[in-house]
Amino acid sequence: MGEEYRTLKRYLDSFDEEIRAEDAEYARRLQICRECSSLREGICMKCGCFVEARALRKQGNCPHEESRW
């Protein structure tokens, strides 16, 4: 596991439960992102975010022109 991934994992683990999406919703969002042609190595080419972080936030949304979640 690379240092970048460990840093991202620590960041995701630090999210308060109050702002986290439920596990099933998080998994659903990530699956949608994995199937998107705009995903490159975990980064959304529409906005430049790490999709794991955007998908984890309850208030997160897909930045695609036609939001997918």
N, C-alpha and C positions, 0 to 999 in steps of 0.2 A: 504494500500500500504506500503510495507516494505521500510526501509531506503535504502537498496541496489538499489531497483527499482527507488526511487526518485533521487539517485545519478546518475544512468544511464540516467534517463530522463533529468536531468540538463546537463549532458555531451552531449547527443544527440542534445538538444536544442541549444547548444553553437556552433555547426558546422556552418561554413560560408556557405552561399548559393552557393558559387562558387564550393565547394567540395561535395555538397549534390546531391544525385541522385534525379531524379524527383519522385514525390509522387507515381505515377503509377508503376514506375520501382521498387521503394522501396517495395511497397506492393507485387509485383510479386515475388521479391526475398525472402521476408519473408514467403510467402506461400510455395515456394519451400523448404525452410529450415524447415518449420513446418511439411512437409511430409517426411523429411529425418530421417532415423533411427539413424543417428549420432547426433541428437539434444537432449540435456538433459537440461531441465530447462533453456532454453534460451542460452545455451552454446554449441558451436560446439565441438564435441569430436575429430574432425580431427585436429583442431588447438588450441582450448582452448579459442577462442574469444567469445564475446557476439555477436550473429548474428545480433542483431539490430544495433550495431555500424558498423560492417563490411558491412552490406547491405545498410547502409545509404550513404556510400562514393561512389561517382561516379566511382572512380577507384577501388572499392572493387571487389573481386572475390570470388567465392566458392573455398575452399581449398580441396574439395573432389578430389580423384584421377582422376575422369572424371568430371571436373568442371560443375556444373549444372546451373550456371549463371555467 
